[in-house]
Amino acid sequence: MVHTRMHTLAPSLTEPQGHGLRLRPWDAGCDADARIWLRGHLDPEFRRWNTPLTLWTDLGGARKSLRARAVEAGEGRAASFRITDAVSGTALGHIGVNEINRPLRLARVGYWVLPEARGQGVATRALFLASRWAFAELGLYRLELGHAVGHEASCRIAERCGYAHEGTLRGAMWEAGRHDMFRDAHLHARLATDEEPAAPGPR
C-alpha cells in the first residue's frame, strides 16, 4: 500500500522548537501517530475536560480525525502539532492553533499532554512556543484559550503564558462525553501587542 503523507501543517510553515521541545505536524497517514492520537483522546483526564465533535473511540476514528485536521491545515484553517521531546523525539502530547480567522487575525489554541509526560511543564512550554509561532509565522493578533470551569491546571498554564483571564462564558462547552448538556468555560486571551512572559525553562 502506498503511504500518502497528510500533514497537519502547511508545507510553507516552519516547525516551532525550543525549551526542550519540538512541535512536529501529525502525519494523518501514519499508524504510529494515529495510535498516539487515540491514546490521548481516550485518556480519562482528557475526556473529563474535553468533548470532541465526534465521540470516536477506535483507531479508525483516530485516523479520520487526523485526516480532517490535515484538510484544515491544507486550507489554512488550523495547524496541529505533536509535542515531542527535542532530543529523543518521544511524543508527549498535542497542541493546535485552531479556527484561524485570517480577516480578524484570530485563532483558538488547545492542547493535551499524555499521562506519562505530565508534571514536567510540557503544556506550558508548548503553549509558549505555539503562541510565539502563531504571532510571528501566521501574523495573528489575538489568540484565545478556553477551558471548562474547574480546570485549574489550564488556568495556571494560560496565565503563565500571558493569557489574561477575560471572564466566564456561560454554557459554552459540552459536558464530558455529552452533546446534549453544556457547562461554563473560562476565556483567556493574549494579544500580539501584550508583553511576552518570561520563557519557561526545559524540565
C-alpha positions as CSV (number, residue, x, y, z in Angstrom):
1,M,0.0,0.0,0.0
2,V,1.3,3.5,-0.9
3,H,1.7,5.7,2.1
4,T,0.1,9.1,1.5
5,R,1.5,11.8,3.7
6,M,-1.2,14.2,5.0
7,H,0.5,16.6,7.4
8,T,-1.4,18.8,9.8
9,L,0.9,21.8,8.9
10,A,1.1,23.6,5.6
11,P,4.4,22.8,3.8
12,S,5.3,26.5,3.7
13,L,5.3,26.8,7.5
14,T,8.2,26.1,9.9
15,E,8.1,23.8,12.9
16,P,8.4,25.5,16.3
17,Q,11.1,24.3,18.6
18,G,12.9,25.3,21.8
19,H,12.8,24.9,25.5
20,G,13.4,21.2,25.2
21,L,10.6,20.6,22.8
22,R,10.0,20.3,19.1
23,L,6.4,20.7,17.8
24,R,6.0,18.5,14.7
25,P,3.0,18.1,12.4
26,W,0.9,15.0,12.9
27,D,1.1,12.6,9.9
28,A,-2.5,11.5,9.2
29,G,-1.2,8.6,7.2
30,C,1.0,7.2,9.9
31,D,-0.4,4.4,12.1
32,A,2.0,5.3,15.0
33,D,0.7,8.9,15.0
34,A,-2.9,7.6,14.9
35,R,-2.3,5.3,17.9
36,I,-0.8,8.2,19.9
37,W,-3.8,10.4,18.9
38,L,-6.2,7.7,20.0
39,R,-4.4,7.2,23.3
40,G,-4.5,10.9,24.1
41,H,-8.2,11.1,23.3
42,L,-9.1,8.0,25.4
43,D,-7.2,9.2,28.4
44,P,-9.7,9.8,31.3
45,E,-8.2,13.2,32.1
46,F,-8.7,14.4,28.5
47,R,-12.3,13.1,28.5
48,R,-13.0,14.8,31.8
49,W,-12.4,18.2,30.3
50,N,-12.9,17.8,26.5
51,T,-15.7,16.6,24.4
52,P,-14.9,16.2,20.7
53,L,-17.4,17.0,18.0
54,T,-17.4,13.3,17.1
55,L,-17.1,10.8,20.0
56,W,-14.9,8.2,18.3
57,T,-13.2,5.5,20.4
58,D,-11.1,3.4,17.9
59,L,-8.2,3.6,15.6
60,G,-10.4,4.2,12.6
61,G,-11.9,7.2,14.3
62,A,-8.4,8.5,15.2
63,R,-7.3,8.2,11.5
64,K,-10.4,10.0,10.3
65,S,-9.9,12.7,12.9
66,L,-6.3,13.3,11.9
67,R,-7.3,13.4,8.2
68,A,-9.8,16.1,9.0
69,R,-7.0,18.0,10.8
70,A,-4.8,17.7,7.7
71,V,-7.6,19.1,5.4
72,E,-8.0,22.1,7.8
73,A,-4.2,22.6,7.6
74,G,-4.2,22.5,3.8
75,E,-7.0,25.1,3.8
76,G,-5.1,27.3,6.2
77,R,-7.8,27.0,8.9
78,A,-5.7,25.2,11.6
79,A,-2.2,23.9,12.5
80,S,-1.9,20.8,14.7
81,F,1.4,19.7,16.3
82,R,2.6,16.6,18.0
83,I,4.6,17.8,21.0
84,T,7.8,15.9,21.1
85,D,11.0,15.8,23.3
86,A,13.6,17.7,21.3
87,V,16.3,15.1,22.0
88,S,14.6,11.7,22.0
89,G,11.7,12.6,19.7
90,T,9.3,10.9,22.1
91,A,5.7,12.0,21.7
92,L,4.4,14.0,24.8
93,G,1.1,15.4,23.6
94,H,-0.7,17.7,21.3
95,I,-1.1,21.4,20.7
96,G,-3.2,23.1,18.0
97,V,-3.8,26.6,16.6
98,N,-7.5,26.2,15.6
99,E,-10.3,28.1,14.0
100,I,-7.9,30.5,12.3
101,N,-9.8,33.6,11.1
102,R,-7.5,35.5,8.7
103,P,-9.5,38.7,8.3
104,L,-9.7,39.1,12.1
105,R,-6.2,37.7,12.7
106,L,-7.7,35.5,15.4
107,A,-7.3,31.8,16.4
108,R,-8.1,29.5,19.3
109,V,-5.4,27.3,20.9
110,G,-5.9,23.9,22.6
111,Y,-3.6,21.2,24.0
112,W,-3.4,17.9,25.9
113,V,-0.5,16.0,27.4
114,L,-0.1,12.3,27.7
115,P,-0.2,10.9,31.3
116,E,3.5,10.0,31.5
117,A,4.5,13.5,30.4
118,R,2.5,15.4,33.0
119,G,4.2,17.4,35.8
120,Q,7.1,18.4,33.6
121,G,5.9,21.7,32.3
122,V,5.2,20.3,28.8
123,A,1.9,22.1,28.2
124,T,3.4,25.5,29.4
125,R,6.5,25.2,27.2
126,A,4.4,24.0,24.2
127,L,1.9,26.9,24.6
128,F,4.7,29.4,24.9
129,L,6.3,28.0,21.6
130,A,3.0,27.8,19.7
131,S,1.9,31.3,20.8
132,R,5.2,32.9,19.6
133,W,4.9,30.9,16.4
134,A,1.3,31.9,15.7
135,F,2.1,35.6,16.1
136,A,5.3,35.5,14.1
137,E,4.6,32.9,11.4
138,L,0.8,33.4,10.9
139,G,0.7,37.1,11.6
140,L,-2.2,36.7,14.1
141,Y,-3.2,39.4,16.5
142,R,-5.3,37.6,19.1
143,L,-5.1,34.1,20.5
144,E,-7.9,32.7,22.6
145,L,-7.8,29.8,25.0
146,G,-11.0,28.3,26.6
147,H,-11.3,25.6,29.2
148,A,-14.1,24.2,31.4
149,V,-14.6,26.0,34.7
150,G,-12.8,24.0,37.4
151,H,-9.8,23.0,35.2
152,E,-7.4,24.9,37.4
153,A,-4.3,23.4,35.8
154,S,-5.3,25.0,32.5
155,C,-5.9,28.3,34.2
156,R,-2.4,28.3,35.6
157,I,-0.8,27.3,32.2
158,A,-2.7,30.0,30.4
159,E,-1.6,32.7,32.9
160,R,2.0,31.6,32.8
161,C,2.0,32.0,29.1
162,G,0.5,35.5,29.2
163,Y,-3.1,34.7,28.5
164,A,-5.2,37.0,30.6
165,H,-8.4,35.7,32.2
166,E,-11.2,37.7,30.4
167,G,-14.3,36.1,32.0
168,T,-16.7,33.2,32.2
169,L,-18.7,32.1,29.1
170,R,-22.0,30.6,30.2
171,G,-22.9,27.2,28.7
172,A,-20.0,27.5,26.2
173,M,-18.8,23.9,26.3
174,W,-20.3,20.5,26.2
175,E,-20.4,18.4,29.4
176,A,-18.0,15.5,29.5
177,G,-18.9,12.9,26.9
178,R,-22.3,14.5,26.0
179,H,-23.6,16.7,23.2
180,D,-26.9,17.4,25.0
181,M,-25.7,19.3,28.1
182,F,-23.5,22.3,28.5
183,R,-21.1,23.8,31.1
184,D,-19.4,27.1,31.6
185,A,-16.0,27.9,30.3
186,H,-13.2,30.4,31.3
187,L,-11.9,32.5,28.5
188,H,-8.3,33.6,28.4
189,A,-6.6,35.6,25.6
190,R,-3.3,37.1,24.5
191,L,-2.6,39.8,22.0
192,A,0.4,40.2,19.8
193,T,1.0,43.6,21.5
194,D,1.0,42.1,25.0
195,E,4.3,41.8,26.8
196,E,5.7,38.3,26.3
197,P,6.0,36.4,29.5
198,A,9.3,35.0,30.8
199,A,10.3,32.0,28.8
200,P,9.9,28.7,30.6
201,G,12.9,26.6,31.1
202,P,13.1,22.9,30.0
203,R,12.4,20.4,32.8
